[in-house]
Amino acid sequence: MSLTSEVIVLFCVVLAGALCRRLHYFTDETIRGTTQIVVNITLPCLTISNMQRDFSVDVLRNFLITLGVSSALILLAIGGALLLFRKRPHDRLAVLANLQGFSNCGFMGYPIILAVNPDWMIYAVAYNIAYAVFAWTIGISLFQGKENLSLRRVLLNPNLISAAIGFVLFCTSVRLPAIPAQVLSLLGGLTTPLSMLLIGTRVCGVHLGDFKDRDYHTSALLRLVVQPLLVFALMRVLPVAPAVAGTIFLLTAMPCGTITSMQAELYGGDREFAARAIAYSTLLSLVTVPLLSMLM
């Protein structure tokens, strides 16, 4: 199948998740539990499993390039949002900056990358490292300043731990024994269907009449259209490998990351706006991501 067809198949699973939510197969408790399984078990397993490959200097170089470019783009997106939305109240401004800086690169991005090319997953891990580090440092500081920063919280992030394990295994060319490797592969394989179903539960309750505030539309437009197109143009200019360019472009094209809603809840942001903005951008991404994938 073509890339666009693969993306459409994934979004059909999203629609199945929305149907399950509508039929009450997914309750709030079920969604919370499934989310914890994906974040703490299947995503880390997927990360380690997909970094089980022989060491290559070219791959290592591209990994570090992806990490560096991704970090710069995330910081630029946050800085641009702070400038563009500078007249908003602080609790709204913090949310808007986080929405622009942090895409749904794990839940939604990993399945998309796997559909495009599983070999690109190692670069998706590099992007996710930048995402996790900045989300739990700068992202939090935007809400309540430096007092909520915690190096321990960053270092104990399951996705960073799994990325570190996978990176060490890759650099040493160590292959796991057959049984644990198969266990990781099976558990990691659950990430795509579970993630897509969970995204479906998020878009199920969206009512377009709730989005009268212009910031919803501006935020979604920047996240889903403007940023990806700017990154696409940049990747055409930068001397980077096609795998690096494609990974960064696709992960930038993902909707607003769900971490912003959680942090707004914990650290005093505009939590209602955050939750609605994420749901809105996720709904619109059902159209924008397949269209943007046609540029690949």
C-alpha positions in Angstrom: 0.0 0.0 0.0 1.0 3.6 -0.5 1.9 5.8 2.5 -1.4 7.7 2.2 -3.3 4.4 2.2 -1.4 3.2 5.3 -2.3 6.5 7.1 -5.9 6.1 6.1 -5.9 2.6 7.5 -4.6 3.9 10.8 -7.3 6.5 11.0 -9.9 3.9 10.3 -8.8 2.4 13.6 -9.2 5.8 15.2 -12.8 5.8 14.0 -13.2 2.4 15.5 -12.0 3.8 18.8 -14.5 6.6 18.6 -17.3 4.0 18.0 -16.1 2.0 21.0 -16.3 5.1 23.1 -19.8 5.9 21.8 -20.9 2.4 22.6 -19.4 2.7 26.1 -16.9 -0.1 25.6 -14.3 2.5 26.6 -15.2 4.1 30.0 -13.1 6.9 31.6 -11.5 4.2 33.9 -10.7 2.0 30.9 -9.2 4.9 29.0 -7.0 5.8 32.0 -5.8 2.2 32.4 -5.1 1.7 28.8 -3.2 4.9 28.6 -1.0 3.9 31.4 -0.3 0.5 29.7 0.7 2.3 26.5 2.9 5.0 28.1 4.6 2.7 30.7 4.7 -0.7 28.9 4.1 -0.9 25.2 5.8 2.3 24.1 9.0 1.5 26.0 9.0 -2.0 24.7 8.5 -0.7 21.2 11.4 1.7 21.6 13.9 -1.0 22.8 12.7 -3.5 20.2 13.1 -1.1 17.3 16.6 -0.1 18.4 17.8 -3.7 18.2 20.0 -3.3 15.2 23.7 -3.5 14.3 25.7 -0.4 15.1 26.3 1.9 12.2 28.2 5.2 12.3 25.8 6.6 9.7 22.8 5.7 11.8 24.4 7.1 14.9 25.2 10.4 13.1 21.7 10.6 11.8 20.3 9.9 15.3 22.3 12.8 16.8 21.3 15.1 13.9 17.7 14.2 14.5 18.1 14.9 18.2 19.8 18.3 17.5 17.4 19.5 14.8 14.3 18.3 16.8 15.5 20.2 19.9 16.0 23.4 17.9 12.6 23.2 16.2 10.8 22.5 19.5 12.5 25.5 21.1 11.7 27.7 18.1 8.1 26.7 18.2 7.8 27.5 21.9 9.6 30.9 21.4 7.4 31.8 18.4 4.2 30.9 20.3 5.3 33.0 23.3 5.8 36.0 20.9 2.7 35.5 18.9 0.4 35.0 21.9 2.2 37.3 24.3 -1.0 39.3 25.1 -2.9 36.3 26.4 -3.3 35.7 30.1 -0.5 33.7 31.6 -2.5 30.5 32.1 -3.6 30.6 28.5 -0.2 31.6 27.2 1.6 28.7 28.9 -0.9 26.2 27.3 -0.5 27.8 23.8 3.3 27.6 24.0 3.2 24.0 25.0 0.7 23.1 22.3 3.0 24.5 19.7 6.2 23.0 21.1 5.0 19.5 21.8 3.3 17.3 19.2 1.7 13.9 19.8 5.0 12.3 18.6 4.6 9.1 20.7 1.0 8.0 20.8 0.3 9.0 17.2 3.7 9.6 15.8 5.2 6.2 16.4 2.4 4.3 14.6 2.7 6.7 11.6 6.5 6.2 11.4 6.0 2.4 11.7 3.6 2.6 8.8 6.0 4.6 6.7 9.2 2.8 7.4 10.1 0.8 10.6 13.8 1.6 10.1 13.0 5.2 10.8 11.9 4.4 14.4 15.3 4.9 15.8 15.1 8.5 14.6 11.6 8.9 16.0 13.2 7.8 19.4 15.7 10.7 19.0 12.8 13.2 18.4 11.0 11.8 21.4 14.0 12.3 23.7 14.1 16.0 22.8 10.3 16.1 23.4 10.5 14.4 26.8 13.4 16.5 28.1 11.9 19.8 27.1 8.3 18.9 28.0 9.3 18.1 31.6 11.7 21.1 32.0 10.8 24.1 29.9 7.2 23.0 29.4 6.6 22.9 33.1 8.5 26.1 33.8 6.1 28.0 31.4 3.3 27.3 33.9 4.8 28.0 37.3 8.5 28.9 36.8 11.5 26.9 37.9 10.2 25.7 41.2 8.4 22.8 39.6 11.5 21.6 37.6 12.6 18.1 38.6 15.6 16.3 37.1 14.4 13.2 38.8 11.1 13.4 36.9 12.9 13.7 33.6 15.3 10.8 34.3 12.6 8.5 35.6 10.4 9.0 32.4 9.8 5.5 31.1 10.3 6.6 27.5 13.7 8.2 28.3 14.8 5.1 30.2 13.8 2.8 27.4 15.6 5.1 24.9 18.7 5.0 27.0 18.6 1.2 27.2 18.0 0.9 23.4 20.7 3.4 22.6 23.3 1.5 24.7 22.3 -1.8 23.1 22.5 -0.2 19.6 26.0 1.3 20.3 27.3 -2.0 21.6 25.6 -4.1 18.9 24.2 -6.3 21.7 21.2 -8.4 20.7 18.8 -9.6 23.3 18.2 -13.4 23.6 15.3 -14.7 21.5 12.7 -15.0 24.2 13.0 -11.5 25.7 13.3 -10.0 22.2 10.1 -11.7 21.2 8.3 -10.5 24.4 9.4 -6.9 23.7 8.3 -7.2 20.0 4.8 -8.6 21.0 4.2 -6.0 23.7 5.6 -3.2 21.4 3.3 -4.4 18.6 0.3 -3.4 20.8 1.3 0.2 20.7 -0.2 1.0 17.3 -3.7 -0.4 17.7 -4.1 0.7 21.3 -2.8 4.2 20.6 -5.1 4.7 17.6 -8.1 3.4 19.6 -7.3 5.8 22.4 -7.1 8.7 20.0 -10.5 7.7 18.8 -11.9 8.0 22.3 -10.5 11.6 22.4 -12.2 12.8 19.2 -15.5 11.1 20.0 -16.8 13.9 22.3 -15.7 16.8 20.1 -18.6 19.3 19.3 -17.6 22.0 16.9 -19.9 24.5 18.5 -17.6 24.5 21.6 -14.7 26.0 19.5 -15.8 29.6 19.1 -12.6 31.0 20.6 -10.3 32.0 17.8 -7.3 30.6 19.7 -8.5 27.1 19.0 -8.4 27.6 15.3 -5.1 29.6 15.3 -3.4 27.0 17.5 -4.6 24.1 15.3 -3.6 25.9 12.1 -0.1 26.5 13.4 0.4 23.0 14.7 -1.1 21.0 11.8 -0.3 23.2 8.8 2.1 26.0 9.3 4.7 24.2 11.3 4.8 21.1 9.1 5.1 23.1 5.9 7.9 25.2 7.3 9.7 22.1 8.4 9.1 20.5 5.1 10.7 23.5 3.3 13.6 23.5 5.8 14.3 19.8 5.4 14.6 20.4 1.6 17.4 22.9 2.3 19.3 21.2 5.1 21.8 18.5 4.1 20.2 15.7 6.1 19.3 12.1 5.1 15.9 11.5 3.7 15.0 9.3 6.8 15.9 12.1 9.1 14.0 14.7 7.1 10.9 12.4 6.8 10.8 11.5 10.5 11.1 15.1 11.7 8.5 16.3 9.1 5.9 13.6 10.0 6.4 14.0 13.8 6.0 17.8 13.5 2.8 17.2 11.6 1.2 15.4 14.5 -1.6 17.1 16.5 -1.0 18.8 19.9 0.5 16.4 22.5 -1.7 15.2 25.3 1.0 16.0 27.9 -0.1 19.7 27.8 -3.5 18.9 29.2 -1.9 16.9 32.0 0.5 19.7 32.9 -2.2 22.3 32.7 -4.1 20.3 35.2 -1.1 19.9 37.6 0.5 23.3 37.3 -2.3 25.8 37.0 -2.8 26.3 33.3 -6.1 26.8 31.4 -7.0 23.1 31.6 -10.3 23.4 29.8 -8.8 25.2 26.9 -5.9 22.7 26.8 -8.2 19.6 26.7 -10.4 21.1 24.1 -7.5 22.3 21.9 -5.9 18.9 21.9 -9.2 17.2 21.0 -9.8 19.7 18.3 -6.4 19.4 16.7 -6.6 15.6 16.9 -9.9 15.7 15.1 -8.6 17.9 12.3 -5.4 15.8 12.0 -7.6 13.0 10.6 -7.7 15.2 7.5 -4.3 17.1 7.6 -2.0 14.1 8.3 -3.1 12.0 5.3 -2.9 15.1 3.1 0.5 16.1 4.3 1.7 12.5 3.9 1.2 13.0 0.2 4.2 15.3 0.2 6.5 12.4 1.1 
